[in-house]
Amino acid sequence: MLVVGHHLVFYGPMSDVAFPLAPGLMDWLFDYGRMAVQVFLVLGGYLAASTLAPTGVARFEQAWPQVQRRFVRLSTPYLAALLLSLAAAELARNGMEHSSIPSEPSLPQLLAHVLMLQDVLGFEALSAGVWYVAIDFQLFVLAVAVFSLARAWPTYGRSPRLAPALVLCLTCASLVYFNRMPSLDTWALYFVGSYGLGMLAFWAGRSQRPLLWLLALAVLGVAALAWDFRGRIAVAVVMALVLCVLQASQSVRHWSPLAPLQRLGQMSYSVFLVHFPVCLLVNTAFNQFWPTQPWVNAFGMLLAFAASMLSGRWLYRHVETRLVCMPSALRLQGGLLAAGLLLAGIKAL
């Protein structure tokens, strides 16, 4: 929800017109709303550890099937949202002029997005947030590689301490070095500090000495922030400590959040993917009919927010939840890819 609010403020023009009505709130969302991505990163690491190596030793025999399943899991709803973004951008280009509208895509640009290599290859993003999907996939592949390496290590391959030790080394290297180099923000090494904190938090909560782990995570976080304070890393450290406490505490292990928040959490990936084209379409409509009325544009922002939630629910129910069957997911993915390539090819001609 914070990320949607951040993008509504960041990508006008509705927010430009409505800004005088709530400048403090919009400035806060502009500056800090994007830090919610750190929660995604930490939770991603937490869930990767719980799935791939809950005891500290890889539970899988072969790495490639894990990578393949993750790619299909991420890319199928991602391709659907990307196709919607192409259509929304085309309508927006004919309805208004604004810097938030992606330019017309080329075939190489579209193929780079399909392979999640757009930032690495230097292509303009076709939708907001696609960088995160690519980074999430890189981080997962890196985690699989680390666990595979630890398992194949002579003598210590079955030790539950080797993989966590390697993750700890990568986490420290990222927090004190890689994450301080903005030129690396297209690679997993830049973000593995937050992702690694999530993995360490999972093992910490399941250990026989959770308080010792909690203290170690706190010391690591404080040291990283003392070395170079970054607000986004502070959010990641706090999130990791909270997860560690929740995992270790018997009293909250069976706690269940409010049903609406639980449903939103389940469909959060779909909301994250689809909200940009939805917001782009609402921005275009309101810019056409009410280009200068602040209150009307503030209502438009609320409308775009609500439409993003509903669209995310639709994508979750009709695309993301179909991924339980690999053949069905691959057929759906092929159809989406063909439609995207056809659209880009027509535009190129």
N, C-alpha and C positions, 0 to 999 in steps of 0.2 A: 504493500500500500504506500509506503514511503517512497519507493522507487517510482511508482506511477505518479505520485505527487511531484517528485523531483523533475521528471520528464515533462509533466504538464507545465511547470514553471520554466524549464530550460528551453523547451521547444514551443515558441509562441505560434501565432500572434495574440491569442486570447489573453495570455498572461501579461503581455505588454500593455494591453488596454486596461485590464483589471488590476494592475499592480498598485495604483494609488489607493485602492480600497483596503489592502492588507499588506503593506510593504514589508513589515517585520516577518510575517509568516512566510511570504514568498522568498525573502532573502534567506530565511532559515532553511527552507526546502531546497533552495538553489545550492546553498553551501554544504548542507549536512545530510540531506535526504539520500544522497548516493552512498553514504557510509553504511546503509543497510545492506549493501552488497557484501560487506565483511561477514554478516551473519550467514549469508549463503555459503561463503567460502569455508567458514568454520564448520557449519553443519555438513557441508559436502565432505570434508575430511573425516568428520565424526562417523558419517554413514558409510564412507568408503572403508574405514577400519572395521566397522561392525559387519560389513558384508564380505570383505576380502580376507581379513586376518583378525578375527575377534579375539583369538588367544595370543596374538603376536606372531603366529606362523601362518603362511598362506594356506588357505583352505582349498585352493584350486590347483589342479595339476598342470594346466596349459594356460598361457597368458592370452593367446590370440582370441579364443572364444569370449573371454571377459571383455576385451577391447571391442570386439565386434558387437556384442550385446549392448554395450554402453553407447556406441556410435548410433545404433538403430534407435535406442531409447531416447537419445537426445535429438537426433536429426529429423525424425518423422514429424513431430509437432512443430519443430523448428522450420522445416521446409514448408509446412502449411502456412505458418505465420509469415514466412518470407514471401510466399506467393501473394498473400493478402497485402503485404507491404508494397510489392511492386504495383499492384492495382491501385492502392490508395495513393501512392506517390504520383502515378499517372494522372489521377483525378485532381490531385492537389496542384500539380503543375499547370493544369488548365483552369484552375479556380483562383489561384493567388500566387504571389511572389514572396518567398520567405526562405531564409538560409537553412531552415530545418528540413526542407524538402530534399530528399536524395536526388541526385542527377540521374538521367536515364542510364540503365545498366548496360554494360557490354557483356558478350558471352563469356570472355575470360573472367570478368568480375563476378558473374553469377556462378560459374564453376568454382571459383575460389571460395565463395560463400558456402556452396554445397559441401565442400571439403573442409570447411571451417579454417581456411588459411588466408582469409581476406586481409587481416591485419599484418600477418607475417609477410605477405606479398605486396603490401602497400596499397591496397584498393580501398576506396571510400566505402564506408558501411552503408548497406541498403536499409537498415533498420536500427533503432536504438537497442542496445543490449546484446547485439549479436557477438560482440567481443567476449562477453562473459561465457556464452555457450562454448566458444572455441577454447577459452581458458579452462573451463570446467573439464572439457574432454582431455586437454593436455595434462591437467593435474591427475585425472584418473589414470591415464596411461603411465604417467610417472609413478604413481602409487603401485600399479601392477608391476612395473619394472623393478621397483625397489623390493617388493615382496618376493618376486621371482628370483632376484639376485640373492636375497637373504636365504631363500630356501635351497638354492643350488650351492651355497657356500660350503666348502669342505669342512667337516668336523662340527661346525656350528649351525648347519642348515636347519636343524629341528629345534634350535634354542628359541624360546619365546622372547628372548631379550635382544636378539640381533636386529630384527626388523625395526622395533621401536628405537634402538640406538641409531640406526641409519636415518630414520625419520627425524629424530632429534637433531642429528648433524645437519640435515638439509634445512630444517626449520631455523636453526641458529644461523646458518649461512645466509638464508634469505632475509631474516630480520635485521642482521647487522651489515649486510652488504648488498645483495641483489635487489631488495626492496627499496633501497636508497638510490637506485639508478633508474630514472624514468625512461631511459631509452630501452629498457628491458621489459616494459609493461605489455608487450605482445607475447611474452613467453611465461611458462608455468613457474620458472624459478623466481620471478618477481612476486608471485602470489603464494608460493608454497609455504611461506611463514605462517599465514593465517590458516591455510589448509592443514598444515602439519600440527598446529595447535589443536585443531579439531580432532585429529587422529590421536594425539597424546591424551586429550581429554577423555576419549572413550576408554583407552586402556587404563587411565588413572582411576576412573570411576569403578572399574571392574577389578582393580588390584586388591590385594590383602592389606595394603597400606595406603588408602586413598588420601589421608591427610598429608602424608609425606609427598605424594605426587602433586597434590594441590599446592603445597608450599613450593615445590620445585617449579611448577608452571607459573606461579606468581612471581618467583624470583627471576625466571626467564623473561617474563613480560616486563617487569620493572627495569631489568637490565637493558632490554632492547629499547624501551622508551627513554631511559636515561642516556643511552648512546645517541639516539636521534628521535626526539618526540614526534610521532605522527598520530593524528587523531584517529585515522582508520585502524591503525594497529592497536590503539587503546581499546577501540570497540571490539576487535578480534580477541584481545586478551580477556576482557570482561566476559565475552560470550563463552570462551573456552572454560573459564573458571565456573561459570554458571552451569554449563553442561556437566562438568566434573562433579559438582555438588549434587545435581539432579540424578546423575547416574549412580552415585555412591549412596544416596539417602534412601533408605527403605520406606520412609514415610511418604515420599512423593513419587515412588516408582509407578504406582497405579493411578496417579493423578491424570484426569482427563480435562482438557480445556473446554471452553464454551463451544457448543456445536457449530455455530456460524464460523468461528475462528478456525475450528478444526477442518471444516469443509474448505475454507479459503486456503488453509495450509496445504491441503491435498492438491488443490488446483493451482497453486502459486506459480509453478513453472509455466503453465499455459497462460496465466494472466501476464506474467513477465514477458512472454513472447509476443502476445497479440496486442498489448495495450498501445504500442506506438502507432500502428496503422489506424487503429480506432481513433486515437487522439488526433491524428493527422486529418482524418475525414471530418471530425467535428470542428476542428480549427478552420478547415476550408469552408464549411457551411456557414459558420458564424461570421467569418471574415467577409463572405459574400453579402450577407443580409444585415449584419449589425457590426460594422467595422470600427465604430468609435464609442459605443455605449458600454461603460465599465460594468454596470450591474448585470447587463445581459451577458457579457462575456464571462463574468464570474459564474453565472448560472451555467454557461456553456462548459466551463471547466469541471463543475460538479457533474454535469451530464456526461462528459467524456470519461470521468472517473467511474461513474456507475456503469456506463456502456463497456468499459474495459473489464470490469468484474464479470458482467454477463457474458461477454465474448470469451473471456477466459474459461468460464464454466462450460460454454458450448464446445470449445476446443478440447477441454479436458474430457468431456463425456463422449465426444464423437471421434476424436483422433487419439489423444494420449492414452485413454483406457483400452484402446484396441491393440496396444503393444504387448499384451500378454501372450499373443500368438505370433511367433516370429514370421511365418509365411505370410500371414495377413498384413503384418507391419511392412514387410518388404514389398508386397504388392502396392500398398498404399503409398509407400515412399517412392516407388517407381512412377506411379501416376502423378504425384506432386512434382517430381523432378521433370517429367516430360512436359507438364503444363508450364512450368517455369522456363524451361529451355525454349518452348514454342513461343511464349510471350516475348522473351528477350530476342529471339530470332526474328520475329515479326517487327519489333522495334528497330532492330539493326538494319533490316531491309528498307 
